[in-house]
Amino acid sequence: MQPILVTGGAGFLGSHLCDRLLERGHDVICVDNFFTGRKANIAHLLNHPRFELIRHDIVDPLVVEVGQIYNLACPASPPAYQFNAIKTIKTSTIGMINVLGLAKRCKARLLQASTSEVYGDPHVHPQTEDYWGNVNPIGPRSCYDEGKRVAESLCVNYSQAHGLETRLIRIFNTYGPRMDPNDGRVISNFIVQALQGEPLTIYGEGSQTRSFCYVDDLLEGMMRLMNHADNDVGPVNIGNPGEYTMLELAQAVLKVTGSKSVIEHRPLPKDDPTRRCPNIDKARRVLGWEPRIPLLKGLEQTVAYYRELLGT
């Protein structure tokens, strides 16, 4: 059995994926440039006999021999992907081409970690896979949104032109242990603020909605999609269809942490989607998948991680 390559393997999702693949008996090659990935996420794997770490940026070609590729390499939080917008675009275009070239040479199946951000600020709710999206191509989020849309197009065209086996997963907001406390995503922001007794910052009135999928549920859907036999399955939404306003999420975090923090409102960022929630009918039908971990239970496990990390 050939090894499985996980690009972005030292990141939040990638490190958990490496854990799951090793648990299932696979050899794993983890590639990361450590821009947002952290060695602490994979420190427990460094001496594992079936784990190999390569420090590498997929914007440069990579030569390895693998049977499957999970391409998770790209910063995913707005502060991280906006820090160097051009580099973010290059990761999803030049990097995607390099990973596809590797898959073509190895005849490897490739799963591309796309995102719900391809739907932009959606006019269709909840979002189905056949919705084309409402994305500002020149806005502050476009380096990530449009980069992921191009990456999807590259995967589809490589599949059609070269018979490459590709899978597209559109990931909705995911949370859990190993999320960087400073990555700027709403759950990590709220938990850190609550544990440190700081105000929970809500942008706008707090009526905008998101859905939150616990990392274990997400990874189960991801691996089922990778191992699905049909190469024409198309993009699949993986996320939790439970929809929460930012105010509801803040109140849930305060409940789980027991914090006395207050809620503070700030101006809404440009192009911030007002609603985001997956329609997962396709995942249920094609993969037999749906999330099982409710928000409060997932928050409890995430808060426990942050308590240890922050020493609170």
BAFI-3210 file (N, C-alpha, C; in Angstrom, 3 decimals, decimal comma, padded with zeros to 6 digits):
// residues 312
n [1|2|3|4|5|6|7|8|9|10|11|12|13|14|15|16|17|18|19|20|21|22|23|24|25|26|27|28|29|30|31|32|33|34|35|36|37|38|39|40|41|42|43|44|45|46|47|48|49|50|51|52|53|54|55|56|57|58|59|60|61|62|63|64|65|66|67|68|69|70|71|72|73|74|75|76|77|78|79|80|81|82|83|84|85|86|87|88|89|90|91|92|93|94|95|96|97|98|99|100|101|102|103|104|105|106|107|108|109|110|111|112|113|114|115|116|117|118|119|120|121|122|123|124|125|126|127|128|129|130|131|132|133|134|135|136|137|138|139|140|141|142|143|144|145|146|147|148|149|150|151|152|153|154|155|156|157|158|159|160|161|162|163|164|165|166|167|168|169|170|171|172|173|174|175|176|177|178|179|180|181|182|183|184|185|186|187|188|189|190|191|192|193|194|195|196|197|198|199|200|201|202|203|204|205|206|207|208|209|210|211|212|213|214|215|216|217|218|219|220|221|222|223|224|225|226|227|228|229|230|231|232|233|234|235|236|237|238|239|240|241|242|243|244|245|246|247|248|249|250|251|252|253|254|255|256|257|258|259|260|261|262|263|264|265|266|267|268|269|270|271|272|273|274|275|276|277|278|279|280|281|282|283|284|285|286|287|288|289|290|291|292|293|294|295|296|297|298|299|300|301|302|303|304|305|306|307|308|309|310|311|312]
n.u [000,838|000,636|002,013|000,039|-000,353|-000,507|-000,993|-000,373|-000,374|000,367|-001,390|-004,499|-006,793|-005,323|-003,459|-005,090|-006,197|-003,914|-003,513|-005,855|-005,510|-003,147|-004,065|-005,687|-003,918|-002,350|000,565|001,901|002,705|003,504|003,252|004,237|004,543|004,691|003,589|000,996|000,600|001,577|004,305|003,772|001,314|001,816|003,786|003,579|003,641|006,081|007,948|006,677|006,584|005,373|005,084|006,027|007,632|007,816|009,228|007,954|006,859|003,998|003,877|006,209|007,423|006,917|008,314|007,307|006,321|003,152|-000,153|-002,590|-003,749|-004,378|-005,186|-004,697|-003,403|-003,379|-003,786|-006,551|-008,009|-009,317|-007,412|-004,986|-004,985|-005,215|-002,907|-000,793|-001,838|-001,249|000,423|-001,417|-003,195|-001,403|-000,885|-003,304|-003,439|-000,882|000,238|-001,833|-001,729|000,804|000,354|-001,627|-000,170|001,660|-000,146|-001,046|001,320|001,857|-000,427|-002,339|-005,164|-006,841|-007,921|-009,343|-009,375|-011,788|-014,014|-016,723|-016,638|-016,633|-019,204|-019,608|-021,335|-024,225|-027,079|-028,770|-030,245|-030,470|-027,083|-026,655|-024,831|-025,046|-025,274|-023,939|-022,752|-021,921|-019,650|-017,317|-014,993|-012,833|-012,625|-011,588|-011,539|-011,142|-008,767|-008,674|-011,307|-011,692|-009,379|-009,818|-012,005|-010,859|-009,093|-010,874|-011,843|-009,494|-009,072|-011,324|-010,886|-008,398|-009,207|-011,014|-009,364|-007,183|-008,058|-007,773|-008,332|-010,310|-011,562|-013,861|-014,288|-016,387|-015,829|-017,469|-017,657|-015,456|-014,474|-012,544|-010,161|-006,740|-007,121|-005,654|-005,197|-004,987|-005,980|-008,101|-010,653|-014,158|-015,039|-012,649|-011,826|-013,943|-013,788|-011,177|-011,329|-013,374|-012,227|-010,141|-011,412|-012,103|-014,022|-016,437|-016,152|-018,387|-019,219|-021,011|-024,573|-024,751|-026,471|-025,827|-025,324|-023,793|-022,754|-021,541|-019,203|-017,962|-014,564|-014,054|-016,344|-016,203|-013,831|-014,529|-016,459|-014,807|-012,920|-014,631|-015,509|-013,105|-012,637|-014,759|-016,189|-017,023|-015,978|-017,257|-018,706|-018,722|-018,643|-018,981|-020,796|-019,605|-020,502|-022,085|-025,539|-026,863|-027,789|-026,528|-026,824|-024,390|-024,682|-026,040|-024,043|-022,049|-023,337|-023,510|-020,796|-020,158|-021,736|-020,564|-017,933|-018,354|-017,808|-017,747|-017,653|-018,520|-020,526|-019,384|-019,928|-018,782|-017,850|-019,093|-017,105|-015,965|-017,638|-018,360|-020,061|-023,610|-025,216|-024,632|-024,827|-024,870|-026,528|-026,855|-027,859|-026,813|-024,431|-025,524|-026,919|-025,018|-022,699|-023,602|-023,378|-023,593|-023,343|-022,623|-021,975|-023,114|-023,264|-022,741|-021,437|-019,163|-018,025|-017,347|-015,194|-013,408|-013,009|-011,788|-009,309|-008,269|-008,157|-006,061|-004,006|-003,772|-003,376|-005,391]
n.v [-001,184|002,144|005,217|007,862|011,206|014,204|017,433|020,537|019,353|019,864|021,597|022,689|021,031|019,234|017,967|016,476|014,809|013,367|011,902|010,242|008,743|007,328|005,833|004,104|002,482|003,376|004,519|007,747|010,772|013,895|017,174|020,498|024,063|025,529|028,067|028,669|026,255|024,227|022,950|021,861|020,645|018,222|017,055|014,801|012,796|012,550|010,547|008,329|005,256|005,091|007,628|010,525|013,631|016,467|019,532|021,865|023,953|024,008|025,644|025,314|022,635|019,188|016,035|012,938|009,551|008,420|007,149|008,323|011,706|014,242|017,463|019,996|022,335|025,566|028,759|029,389|031,150|034,501|036,633|035,277|034,447|036,900|038,164|037,776|038,185|037,635|035,411|033,610|033,318|032,190|029,744|028,406|028,232|028,006|026,223|024,316|023,351|022,158|020,092|018,654|017,865|016,140|014,171|013,236|012,121|010,099|008,657|009,000|009,287|012,308|014,495|017,583|020,154|022,215|024,981|026,482|029,120|029,502|030,034|032,616|035,577|034,328|034,063|031,995|029,827|027,197|026,490|024,718|022,264|022,844|025,549|028,556|030,693|033,917|035,930|038,483|039,423|041,121|041,871|042,088|039,463|037,960|036,758|034,322|033,194|033,280|032,002|029,385|028,732|028,703|026,593|024,439|024,411|023,754|021,141|019,783|020,084|018,807|016,247|015,701|015,992|014,263|011,986|011,891|010,961|012,807|014,471|016,717|018,552|020,684|022,584|023,584|025,896|024,720|023,356|022,768|021,035|022,129|024,269|027,302|029,673|032,315|032,694|034,132|033,210|032,815|031,069|030,351|032,930|033,762|031,814|032,149|034,835|034,610|032,862|034,406|036,465|038,684|041,071|039,578|039,887|040,949|041,324|043,787|043,536|040,993|039,226|037,778|034,523|031,294|027,889|025,209|022,702|019,925|018,833|016,017|014,957|016,231|015,130|012,446|012,608|013,624|011,542|009,520|010,606|010,727|007,991|007,154|005,462|006,620|008,673|010,823|012,198|014,857|018,176|018,102|019,179|019,425|019,775|021,110|021,315|022,742|025,952|028,971|032,192|034,824|035,943|033,887|031,926|033,187|033,257|030,513|029,851|031,354|029,974|027,392|027,936|029,219|031,850|035,329|037,280|040,169|041,133|042,723|045,040|045,550|047,297|045,839|043,752|044,292|042,629|040,448|037,454|037,260|035,070|031,597|028,306|024,808|022,776|019,435|017,267|015,847|014,735|013,045|011,283|010,287|009,633|008,561|010,079|012,197|014,872|014,180|015,196|017,410|021,039|022,077|019,932|019,633|022,152|021,947|020,118|021,550|023,859|022,700|022,001|024,568|025,649|024,171|024,839|027,620|027,802|028,468]
n.w [000,000|-000,978|000,422|001,968|001,126|002,920|002,437|004,032|006,459|009,092|010,096|011,637|010,728|009,134|010,843|012,561|010,625|009,821|012,194|012,158|009,805|010,335|012,494|011,127|009,901|007,766|005,913|006,260|004,703|005,659|004,620|005,003|005,111|007,342|007,704|008,700|009,879|012,730|014,575|017,036|016,720|015,518|016,957|018,545|016,717|015,512|016,025|015,150|013,427|010,903|009,947|008,215|007,979|005,927|005,341|003,319|000,628|-001,335|-003,542|-004,810|-006,852|-005,889|-005,253|-004,618|-003,839|-003,888|-003,031|-002,523|-002,195|000,028|-000,290|001,670|001,906|002,574|003,969|006,143|007,711|007,843|008,804|008,390|005,642|004,410|005,132|003,376|000,520|-002,178|-001,993|-000,954|-003,124|-004,975|-003,742|-004,107|-006,837|-008,472|-006,629|-006,533|-009,171|-009,121|-007,251|-008,554|-010,790|-009,562|-008,647|-011,103|-012,205|-010,337|-010,548|-008,585|-006,395|-005,705|-003,186|-002,935|-000,621|-000,613|-000,011|001,848|001,296|-001,414|-002,079|-001,368|-000,349|000,099|-002,119|-002,110|000,209|002,570|001,358|-001,628|-003,575|-006,285|-006,482|-007,730|-006,452|-004,900|-005,152|-004,429|-006,711|-006,401|-003,800|-000,264|000,624|-001,565|-002,412|-001,175|-001,570|-004,428|-005,187|-004,253|-005,836|-008,389|-007,946|-007,699|-010,331|-011,730|-010,763|-011,802|-014,553|-014,928|-014,283|-016,361|-018,611|-018,216|-016,996|-014,287|-010,906|-008,911|-006,009|-004,541|-001,718|-000,002|002,592|005,478|008,266|010,687|013,820|016,839|019,021|018,712|017,017|016,106|018,612|017,911|015,381|014,407|013,831|014,546|016,663|018,031|018,731|020,471|022,540|023,594|024,407|026,327|028,245|029,127|030,334|028,860|026,840|024,615|021,237|018,897|015,554|013,899|014,347|015,257|014,155|011,949|010,528|011,062|010,488|012,468|012,512|014,198|014,430|014,312|013,106|010,605|009,516|009,223|007,183|005,168|004,707|003,898|001,486|000,020|-000,339|-001,816|-004,567|-006,976|-009,535|-010,569|-008,718|-007,978|-006,363|-002,775|-000,038|003,241|006,409|009,362|009,510|011,461|012,399|013,643|015,133|015,597|018,098|019,467|019,400|020,930|023,418|023,902|024,184|026,474|028,306|028,333|029,147|031,534|031,901|032,874|031,031|029,068|026,190|023,297|020,714|017,375|014,269|011,223|009,131|005,713|003,074|004,596|004,887|005,315|005,881|006,323|005,665|005,312|002,872|003,284|001,959|-000,216|000,812|002,734|001,062|-000,826|000,617|002,959|005,240|008,088|010,479|013,956|016,422|018,786|019,137|021,797|023,065|021,438|021,853|024,548|024,497|022,961|024,488|026,726|025,610|025,053|027,625|028,749|026,967|027,297|029,966|031,763]
ca.u [000,000|001,446|001,707|-000,922|000,215|-001,381|-000,383|-000,968|-000,597|000,640|-002,432|-005,596|-007,436|-004,341|-002,849|-006,099|-006,298|-002,753|-003,828|-006,866|-004,946|-002,213|-004,880|-006,245|-002,847|-001,691|001,778|001,505|003,702|002,947|003,983|003,756|005,559|004,612|003,109|-000,027|000,752|002,418|004,967|003,130|000,169|002,251|004,949|003,361|003,751|007,397|008,660|005,832|007,305|004,709|004,856|007,177|007,383|008,639|008,971|007,928|005,768|003,524|004,115|007,339|007,097|007,265|008,435|007,165|005,531|001,994|-001,347|-003,674|-003,311|-005,330|-004,577|-005,248|-002,426|-003,793|-004,309|-008,015|-008,670|-009,102|-006,142|-003,865|-004,931|-005,067|-001,575|-000,060|-002,897|-000,674|000,876|-002,618|-003,643|-000,427|-001,070|-004,490|-003,310|000,384|000,333|-002,807|-001,188|001,899|-000,210|-002,293|000,894|002,137|-001,175|-001,039|002,502|001,740|-001,751|-002,914|-006,445|-006,617|-009,041|-009,073|-010,139|-012,368|-014,564|-018,019|-016,406|-016,918|-020,575|-019,612|-022,479|-025,120|-028,475|-029,500|-030,015|-029,048|-026,365|-026,522|-023,617|-025,243|-025,326|-022,673|-022,133|-021,990|-018,331|-016,689|-013,695|-011,751|-012,755|-010,491|-011,554|-011,116|-007,563|-009,027|-012,530|-011,484|-008,339|-010,439|-012,854|-009,943|-008,573|-011,916|-011,851|-008,309|-009,298|-012,300|-010,286|-007,408|-009,949|-011,565|-008,310|-006,181|-008,637|-007,330|-009,386|-010,332|-012,716|-013,969|-015,056|-016,606|-015,827|-018,083|-016,932|-015,076|-013,815|-012,100|-008,801|-005,628|-007,320|-004,743|-005,975|-004,857|-006,220|-009,112|-011,967|-015,064|-015,090|-011,415|-011,876|-014,873|-013,317|-010,016|-011,804|-014,133|-011,324|-009,283|-012,240|-012,205|-015,308|-016,593|-016,360|-019,322|-019,188|-022,376|-025,584|-024,657|-027,549|-025,294|-025,329|-022,842|-022,949|-020,269|-019,030|-016,827|-013,509|-014,170|-017,393|-015,682|-012,844|-015,240|-017,000|-013,686|-012,348|-015,637|-015,499|-011,873|-012,701|-015,951|-015,748|-017,495|-015,141|-018,110|-019,609|-018,800|-018,406|-019,866|-020,769|-019,451|-020,659|-023,226|-026,609|-027,378|-027,439|-026,509|-026,373|-023,188|-025,115|-026,309|-022,754|-021,404|-024,007|-023,119|-019,421|-020,223|-022,314|-019,611|-016,749|-018,710|-017,195|-018,583|-017,350|-019,640|-020,492|-019,049|-020,201|-017,849|-018,356|-019,049|-016,077|-016,426|-017,887|-018,618|-021,353|-024,649|-025,726|-023,838|-025,317|-024,849|-027,480|-026,028|-028,620|-025,938|-023,533|-026,329|-027,307|-023,866|-021,690|-024,201|-022,731|-024,119|-022,632|-023,206|-021,564|-023,804|-022,400|-022,284|-020,463|-017,932|-017,439|-016,741|-013,894|-012,542|-012,678|-010,819|-008,006|-007,773|-007,798|-004,708|-003,052|-003,588|-003,100|-006,422]
ca.v [000,000|003,357|006,214|008,933|012,534|015,246|018,760|021,284|018,315|020,327|022,546|022,229|019,857|018,297|017,151|015,481|013,828|012,469|010,982|009,255|007,857|006,430|004,904|003,116|001,630|003,917|005,326|009,129|011,815|015,208|018,293|021,780|025,121|026,099|029,446|028,608|024,976|024,314|021,697|021,303|019,830|016,895|016,643|013,445|011,839|012,617|009,267|007,224|004,578|005,233|009,058|011,263|015,073|017,209|020,974|022,204|024,816|023,405|026,551|024,677|021,228|018,173|014,696|011,813|008,462|008,256|006,582|009,295|013,034|015,193|018,790|020,922|023,410|026,948|029,398|029,351|032,215|035,785|037,312|034,518|034,473|038,278|038,630|037,822|037,769|037,065|034,054|032,781|033,006|031,277|028,419|027,770|028,138|027,322|025,062|023,320|022,747|021,253|018,910|017,879|017,235|015,016|013,131|012,675|011,269|008,930|008,050|009,037|009,966|013,572|015,212|018,997|020,807|023,496|025,725|027,144|030,492|029,605|030,530|034,042|036,015|033,589|034,399|030,738|029,407|026,863|026,375|023,414|022,185|023,375|027,012|029,072|031,611|035,375|036,289|039,708|038,967|042,062|042,253|041,685|038,017|037,295|035,940|032,974|032,723|033,037|030,986|028,069|028,481|028,308|025,262|023,482|024,335|023,003|019,716|019,257|020,028|017,732|014,990|015,503|015,911|013,226|010,844|011,924|010,791|013,949|014,643|018,095|018,719|022,082|022,539|024,684|026,221|023,563|023,774|021,688|021,178|022,491|025,542|028,331|030,655|033,659|032,646|035,109|032,637|033,281|030,205|030,522|034,275|033,791|030,978|032,796|036,021|034,189|032,291|035,471|037,481|039,855|041,137|038,818|040,872|040,579|042,308|044,107|043,284|039,604|038,430|036,931|033,131|030,296|026,532|024,800|021,252|019,486|018,307|014,563|014,746|016,687|014,182|011,236|012,910|013,799|010,240|008,798|011,148|010,281|006,567|006,867|004,875|007,371|009,830|011,914|012,583|016,315|018,764|017,672|019,984|018,744|020,751|020,854|022,201|023,563|027,347|029,799|033,577|035,087|036,145|032,568|031,269|033,840|032,802|029,114|029,851|031,837|028,893|026,287|028,391|029,806|033,177|036,499|038,290|040,853|041,124|044,048|045,100|046,331|047,407|044,629|043,815|044,314|041,352|039,356|036,861|037,407|033,743|030,503|027,042|023,824|021,711|018,227|016,151|015,049|013,958|011,963|010,331|009,692|009,138|008,060|010,859|013,417|015,136|013,522|015,849|018,689|022,192|022,227|018,881|019,987|023,308|021,485|019,521|022,613|024,702|021,957|022,157|025,938|025,831|023,602|025,601|028,972|027,732|029,188]
ca.w [000,000|-001,063|001,453|001,712|001,317|003,457|002,401|005,137|007,457|010,455|010,450|012,500|010,145|008,610|011,907|012,968|009,542|009,944|013,294|011,754|008,785|011,019|013,280|010,211|009,402|006,586|005,983|006,012|004,459|005,999|004,020|005,506|005,101|008,682|007,759|009,750|010,572|013,931|014,927|018,228|016,310|015,061|017,760|019,058|015,610|014,875|016,183|014,678|012,333|009,606|009,722|007,703|007,853|004,973|005,322|001,891|000,168|-002,582|-004,667|-005,491|-007,151|-004,893|-005,837|-003,692|-004,404|-003,007|-003,654|-002,342|-001,768|000,605|-000,415|002,659|002,059|002,310|005,183|006,051|008,466|007,165|009,079|007,828|004,180|003,965|005,501|002,101|-000,396|-003,398|-001,655|-000,825|-004,488|-005,577|-003,147|-004,696|-008,303|-008,791|-005,734|-006,992|-010,400|-008,722|-006,596|-009,611|-011,575|-008,765|-008,695|-012,463|-012,370|-009,452|-010,720|-007,236|-006,205|-005,009|-002,593|-002,739|000,440|-000,991|001,113|001,683|000,828|-002,856|-002,216|-001,081|000,459|-000,794|-002,376|-001,931|001,585|002,734|000,093|-002,275|-004,392|-007,629|-006,437|-008,256|-005,512|-005,032|-004,629|-004,926|-007,209|-006,083|-002,403|000,621|000,836|-002,876|-002,590|-000,706|-002,218|-005,858|-005,308|-004,084|-006,999|-009,460|-007,620|-008,084|-011,797|-012,140|-010,475|-012,761|-015,879|-014,924|-014,297|-017,701|-019,628|-017,965|-016,296|-012,898|-009,909|-008,002|-005,144|-004,071|-000,493|000,375|004,051|006,216|009,505|011,488|015,056|017,697|019,535|017,815|016,328|016,597|019,380|017,325|013,931|014,021|013,558|015,593|017,844|018,799|019,321|021,602|023,648|024,210|025,113|027,507|029,238|029,660|030,960|027,994|026,136|023,378|020,188|017,838|014,474|013,518|015,382|015,713|013,562|010,880|010,957|010,578|011,002|013,058|012,470|015,006|013,565|014,119|012,107|009,313|008,996|008,791|005,863|004,233|004,348|003,110|000,119|-000,646|-000,665|-002,615|-005,837|-008,145|-009,859|-011,060|-007,639|-007,936|-005,037|-001,698|001,184|004,519|007,480|010,231|009,074|012,554|012,091|014,843|015,012|016,384|019,478|020,039|019,609|022,068|024,635|024,117|024,699|027,858|029,113|028,488|029,880|032,818|031,946|033,143|030,012|028,429|024,721|022,766|019,275|016,539|012,896|010,400|008,083|004,324|002,379|005,533|004,521|006,332|006,238|005,769|006,220|004,236|002,594|003,245|001,390|-001,078|001,677|003,321|000,014|-001,518|001,552|004,185|006,304|008,674|011,742|015,132|017,667|018,929|019,377|023,176|023,366|020,745|022,535|025,800|024,197|022,458|025,642|027,541|024,939|025,234|029,033|028,927|026,151|027,840|031,384|032,507]
c.u [000,884|001,067|000,627|-000,247|-000,853|-000,620|-001,128|-001,184|-000,273|-000,379|-003,483|-006,233|-006,423|-003,742|-003,823|-006,256|-005,127|-002,979|-004,756|-006,289|-003,961|-002,971|-005,449|-005,180|-002,106|-000,321|001,408|002,731|003,018|003,846|003,391|004,890|005,594|004,341|001,992|000,000|001,725|003,017|004,322|001,973|000,559|003,430|004,825|003,517|005,179|008,190|007,831|006,495|006,654|004,410|006,149|006,780|008,361|008,257|009,091|006,706|005,306|003,586|005,348|006,996|007,625|007,304|008,405|006,357|004,383|000,812|-002,560|-003,071|-004,506|-004,667|-005,290|-004,370|-003,003|-004,242|-005,814|-008,717|-008,364|-007,803|-004,953|-003,836|-004,840|-003,682|-000,687|-000,998|-002,342|-000,204|-000,312|-003,134|-002,698|-000,566|-002,219|-004,422|-002,033|000,543|-000,603|-002,303|-000,056|001,366|-000,928|-001,270|001,479|001,148|-001,200|000,135|002,380|000,475|-002,459|-004,278|-006,211|-007,922|-008,617|-009,988|-010,582|-013,143|-015,958|-017,856|-016,609|-018,337|-020,676|-020,695|-023,716|-026,523|-029,377|-029,191|-030,975|-028,404|-026,287|-025,334|-023,796|-025,394|-023,951|-022,018|-022,279|-020,737|-017,858|-015,277|-012,541|-011,816|-011,614|-010,431|-011,280|-009,887|-007,834|-010,213|-012,278|-010,372|-008,910|-011,357|-012,002|-009,414|-009,594|-011,926|-010,659|-008,502|-010,240|-011,666|-009,179|-008,098|-010,459|-010,480|-007,415|-006,742|-008,221|-008,516|-009,312|-011,636|-012,699|-014,854|-015,167|-016,843|-016,499|-017,375|-016,715|-014,309|-013,390|-010,712|-007,790|-005,932|-006,366|-005,552|-005,938|-005,248|-007,377|-010,469|-012,863|-015,073|-013,823|-011,375|-012,722|-014,327|-012,145|-010,445|-012,538|-013,206|-010,433|-010,084|-012,372|-013,585|-015,309|-016,984|-017,250|-019,339|-020,606|-023,311|-025,517|-025,737|-027,057|-025,123|-024,175|-023,293|-021,581|-020,203|-017,799|-015,849|-013,655|-015,228|-016,881|-014,742|-013,487|-015,831|-015,917|-013,130|-013,346|-015,657|-014,255|-012,011|-013,975|-015,529|-016,049|-016,641|-015,972|-019,067|-019,759|-018,554|-019,430|-019,689|-020,572|-019,472|-021,865|-024,349|-027,275|-026,876|-027,572|-026,137|-025,119|-023,538|-025,386|-025,010|-022,041|-022,015|-023,658|-021,708|-019,389|-020,763|-021,289|-018,412|-017,083|-018,167|-018,224|-018,330|-018,628|-019,482|-020,307|-019,239|-019,192|-018,386|-018,158|-017,977|-016,710|-016,537|-018,074|-019,991|-022,369|-025,203|-024,841|-024,277|-025,371|-026,160|-026,640|-026,793|-027,728|-024,992|-024,280|-026,578|-026,099|-022,900|-022,286|-023,675|-023,630|-023,435|-023,380|-022,924|-022,243|-022,852|-021,877|-021,251|-019,120|-017,237|-016,756|-015,339|-012,903|-012,095|-011,644|-009,418|-007,437|-007,419|-006,378|-003,673|-002,729|-003,259|-004,115|-007,224]
c.v [001,250|004,351|007,188|010,257|013,477|016,563|019,655|020,386|018,709|021,362|021,914|020,965|018,808|017,396|016,101|014,399|012,857|011,449|009,867|008,253|006,862|005,397|003,795|002,300|002,133|004,503|006,741|010,002|013,158|016,289|019,593|022,805|025,891|027,602|029,558|027,267|025,114|022,955|021,042|020,382|018,407|016,364|015,202|012,378|011,689|011,318|008,069|006,567|004,745|006,701|009,720|012,728|015,684|018,681|021,444|023,074|024,300|024,365|026,100|023,207|020,279|016,819|013,667|010,738|008,158|007,682|007,484|010,611|013,794|016,565|019,786|022,159|024,744|027,552|029,598|030,447|033,559|036,501|036,607|034,630|035,889|038,853|038,762|037,287|037,112|035,635|033,107|032,365|031,999|029,864|027,679|027,640|027,385|026,078|023,946|022,609|021,778|019,972|018,028|017,185|016,031|013,860|012,445|011,712|009,986|008,111|007,934|009,715|011,197|014,124|016,646|019,558|022,176|024,036|026,252|028,574|030,622|030,108|032,024|034,422|035,509|034,168|033,175|030,225|028,280|026,559|024,917|023,449|022,751|024,896|027,577|030,127|033,076|035,950|037,597|039,364|039,903|042,531|041,722|040,180|037,246|036,417|034,496|032,422|032,345|032,019|029,588|027,730|028,050|026,900|024,182|023,297|023,540|021,502|019,085|019,105|018,982|016,373|014,685|015,276|014,690|012,004|010,766|011,751|011,932|013,965|016,075|018,148|020,204|022,123|023,793|024,821|024,987|024,048|022,550|021,961|021,387|023,687|026,560|029,380|032,059|033,710|033,522|034,530|032,784|032,383|030,353|031,902|034,283|033,011|031,646|034,026|035,640|033,671|033,350|036,619|038,761|039,902|040,251|039,793|040,304|041,699|042,530|043,830|041,866|038,715|037,545|035,509|032,332|028,935|026,026|023,284|020,872|018,700|016,810|014,233|015,102|015,650|012,885|011,450|013,019|012,455|009,388|009,299|010,686|008,839|006,160|006,458|005,746|008,608|011,013|012,409|014,102|016,854|018,266|018,612|019,070|019,810|020,372|021,818|022,985|024,991|028,206|031,237|033,746|035,343|034,810|031,817|031,863|033,362|031,350|029,028|030,318|030,743|027,803|026,705|028,863|031,206|034,263|037,617|038,908|040,752|042,555|044,035|045,999|046,382|046,116|044,755|043,792|042,896|040,175|038,755|036,967|036,062|032,690|029,226|026,018|023,057|020,438|017,015|015,237|014,181|012,791|010,868|009,570|009,019|008,457|008,779|011,970|013,625|014,552|014,277|017,210|019,792|022,237|021,162|019,189|021,172|022,891|020,919|020,578|023,523|024,010|022,069|023,539|026,224|025,333|024,432|026,946|028,974|028,462|028,219]
c.w [000,000|000,033|000,995|002,042|001,856|003,378|003,390|006,346|008,887|010,906|011,342|011,945|009,741|009,670|012,427|011,897|009,581|011,057|012,833|010,753|009,399|011,847|012,404|009,493|008,184|006,920|005,543|005,791|004,685|005,402|004,538|005,422|006,425|008,691|008,801|010,474|011,738|014,252|016,143|017,864|015,941|015,872|018,241|017,982|015,088|014,986|015,741|013,465|010,956|009,260|009,261|007,518|006,862|005,067|003,875|001,601|-001,194|-003,770|-005,445|-005,719|-006,069|-005,578|-004,715|-004,414|-003,450|-003,784|-003,558|-001,861|-001,212|000,544|000,498|002,805|001,617|003,636|005,050|006,841|007,810|007,535|008,436|006,312|003,621|004,279|004,270|001,030|-001,652|-003,144|-001,515|-002,202|-005,144|-005,020|-003,802|-006,214|-008,673|-007,925|-006,152|-008,240|-010,060|-008,095|-007,620|-010,503|-010,864|-008,809|-010,060|-012,652|-011,560|-009,701|-009,367|-007,264|-005,335|-004,454|-002,341|-001,655|-000,059|000,209|000,808|001,202|-000,686|-003,099|-001,923|-000,095|-000,273|-000,902|-002,255|-000,524|001,973|001,380|-000,377|-003,229|-005,795|-007,651|-006,807|-007,379|-005,870|-004,386|-005,255|-005,391|-006,888|-004,625|-001,555|000,876|-000,457|-003,069|-002,179|-001,491|-003,673|-006,087|-005,199|-005,255|-008,197|-009,206|-007,979|-009,603|-012,317|-011,911|-011,499|-014,134|-015,982|-014,984|-015,694|-018,741|-019,454|-017,249|-014,843|-011,945|-008,902|-007,216|-004,615|-002,834|-000,195|001,881|004,608|007,567|010,371|012,714|015,844|018,240|018,406|016,924|016,944|017,358|018,792|015,853|013,475|013,686|014,787|016,832|018,681|019,448|020,583|022,799|024,360|024,997|026,403|028,602|029,877|030,270|030,165|027,332|024,892|022,274|019,092|016,808|013,942|014,679|015,943|015,154|012,417|011,400|010,348|011,103|011,435|013,173|013,280|014,139|013,312|013,069|010,712|008,709|008,531|007,404|004,809|003,776|003,568|001,667|-000,628|-001,129|-001,400|-004,026|-007,058|-008,375|-010,339|-009,980|-007,535|-006,536|-004,022|-000,500|002,387|005,611|008,309|009,868|010,211|012,395|013,350|014,492|015,861|017,851|020,174|020,321|020,825|023,378|024,951|024,689|026,147|028,782|029,384|029,329|031,296|032,998|032,241|032,129|029,460|026,919|024,231|021,250|018,565|015,113|012,110|009,322|006,685|003,788|003,337|005,211|005,663|006,778|005,587|006,446|005,089|004,107|002,436|002,725|000,550|-000,247|002,322|002,284|-000,524|-000,545|002,776|005,407|006,804|010,019|012,930|016,435|017,776|019,369|020,808|023,554|022,696|021,401|023,831|025,554|023,711|023,586|026,529|026,940|025,199|026,686|029,295|028,194|026,781|029,323|032,228|033,375]
res [m|q|p|i|l|v|t|g|g|a|g|f|l|g|s|h|l|c|d|r|l|l|e|r|g|h|d|v|i|c|v|d|n|f|f|t|g|r|k|a|n|i|a|h|l|l|n|h|p|r|f|e|l|i|r|h|d|i|v|d|p|l|v|v|e|v|g|q|i|y|n|l|a|c|p|a|s|p|p|a|y|q|f|n|a|i|k|t|i|k|t|s|t|i|g|m|i|n|v|l|g|l|a|k|r|c|k|a|r|l|l|q|a|s|t|s|e|v|y|g|d|p|h|v|h|p|q|t|e|d|y|w|g|n|v|n|p|i|g|p|r|s|c|y|d|e|g|k|r|v|a|e|s|l|c|v|n|y|s|q|a|h|g|l|e|t|r|l|i|r|i|f|n|t|y|g|p|r|m|d|p|n|d|g|r|v|i|s|n|f|i|v|q|a|l|q|g|e|p|l|t|i|y|g|e|g|s|q|t|r|s|f|c|y|v|d|d|l|l|e|g|m|m|r|l|m|n|h|a|d|n|d|v|g|p|v|n|i|g|n|p|g|e|y|t|m|l|e|l|a|q|a|v|l|k|v|t|g|s|k|s|v|i|e|h|r|p|l|p|k|d|d|p|t|r|r|c|p|n|i|d|k|a|r|r|v|l|g|w|e|p|r|i|p|l|l|k|g|l|e|q|t|v|a|y|y|r|e|l|l|g|t]
***
